């Protein structure tokens, strides 16, 4: 099982955003939707061994975490609106601090990065990290930030995590996931 | 200069599609919009040395070719709707068989794959091609198909093109572009 977690610093935490304006009203929800796409999609197939966690930190009710299970999710298409529609569907579902399935294969709970880090080990994708191609072994959980850098508080939480880079250029989070999948695919196949 | 060309087999060739339904009314225009994204975007920057050609083959007026110039384009954001809005803006601009700039850095002309292949050399991205990592030299022009395979007629046009693969799994066109950029970035930097 491979896990990706993406921190959406401004991502809206209730349904008060428009599917027609994900960058603005969604607090760059478009970035997170593209990360769902690159985490889970193969050509004409889904990566069933991948979970994608979206850590939504924006107003008004953050943080919340949405989990897309590659094994269980249904009704997901590759376009941004499809992932956004599922997020919008689950985001207002009453939930506590344990994951609740609010759409097929899409789960929600209260809590954010600190909770997730207490449960499993993650590495950080960071342009200053070790080149994934040069590493003999790679972890199976990766955290990325959206269009903004990690905050000082997040960096404190992440300070013990190993750091990896996917290459010489600074990429969008969703592109980084694609490159990392390619490296993992090559090692598995 | 690096060029990507993506064949959109069903992609609408007039403005009669909805930005709110790119997969359906746009004839999988969402695929092409994501290819514009992965061709041109770096984190907080654009790849100024890349051109992205969208070969629109759908109804009612195909084929037409839209060219996004990484050097010249303005008003482009990474979300699918942003690229789609530019396509919708230029697609009904009266044009002949030469490129006409119909929005800043976005050009349109009549004609499709055959015309493009007559002008410059392209390689085909194909899961059965040579692994890009194993090739001493890589070309600077690549053609991909959208969610559908190349037609028999297109394969005839492409039969002399070299073929490259980016890895062991069959990926979406936009993901393939991301992986290829990573390989090219590593060779340049």
Interface residues (C-beta under 8 A of the other chain):
Chain A: X19 X20 X22 X23 X30 X31 X34 X37 X38 X41 X42 X43 X44 X45 X77 X78 X79 X80 X81 X147 X166 X167 X168 X169 X170 X171 X172 X175 X178 X179 X181 X182 X185 X186 X188 X189
Chain B: X19 X20 X22 X23 X30 X31 X34 X37 X38 X41 X42 X43 X44 X45 X77 X78 X79 X80 X81 X147 X166 X167 X168 X169 X170 X171 X172 X175 X178 X179 X181 X182 X185 X186 X188 X189
